[in-house]
Amino acid sequence: MRITPEQIVSIREGVSRLAGDAARVWLFGSRVRDDARGGDVDLLVELDVAVAEPAQLSARLASQVSRAMYGRKVDVLIKAPNLRVLPIHAIALAEGIRL
């Protein structure tokens, strides 16, 4: 996994602050592979409650994590009961690492 322990703490704290303590966050994509280089940070935030404004939550989380990652591009997917489940959600859960 190619993120630091400090970055993991920052991600967890940001997700908890913006999405609640029950939110679970997964790192997936190239950052989970030690042999890869570069790449953006791909996160899946999984919630057990409905999200009224998922695009706004995703953007806020991406912005906050990007600052913690020194401006690195961050993509955030939201998985919640009221949102459509896409194939990328299954990939993120199957290949990702829970932070």
Long-range contacts (C-beta under 8 A, 24 or more apart in sequence): 1-27, 1-31, 1-32, 1-34, 1-97, 2-30, 2-31, 2-32, 2-33, 2-34, 2-36, 3-27, 3-31, 3-41, 3-69, 7-68, 7-69, 8-99, 10-65, 10-68, 11-43, 11-65, 11-68, 11-99, 12-99, 14-61, 14-64, 14-65, 14-68, 15-45, 15-61, 18-57, 18-60, 18-61, 18-64, 19-45, 19-47, 19-57, 19-61, 20-47, 20-49, 22-47, 22-48, 22-49, 23-47, 24-98, 25-98, 25-99, 26-92, 26-93, 26-96, 26-97, 26-98, 26-99, 27-96, 27-97, 27-99, 28-91, 28-92, 28-95, 28-96, 28-97, 29-75, 32-95, 32-96, 32-97, 40-72, 40-73, 40-74, 40-75, 41-65, 41-66, 41-69, 41-72, 41-73, 41-74, 41-75, 42-74, 42-75, 42-77, 42-92, 43-74, 43-75, 43-76, 43-77, 44-76, 44-77, 44-78, 44-79, 44-89, 44-92, 44-93, 44-96, 45-76, 45-77, 45-78, 45-79, 46-79, 46-80, 46-93, 47-78, 47-79, 47-80, 47-81, 48-80, 48-81, 49-80, 49-81, 50-80, 50-81, 50-82, 51-78, 51-80, 51-82, 51-83, 54-78, 54-80, 54-83
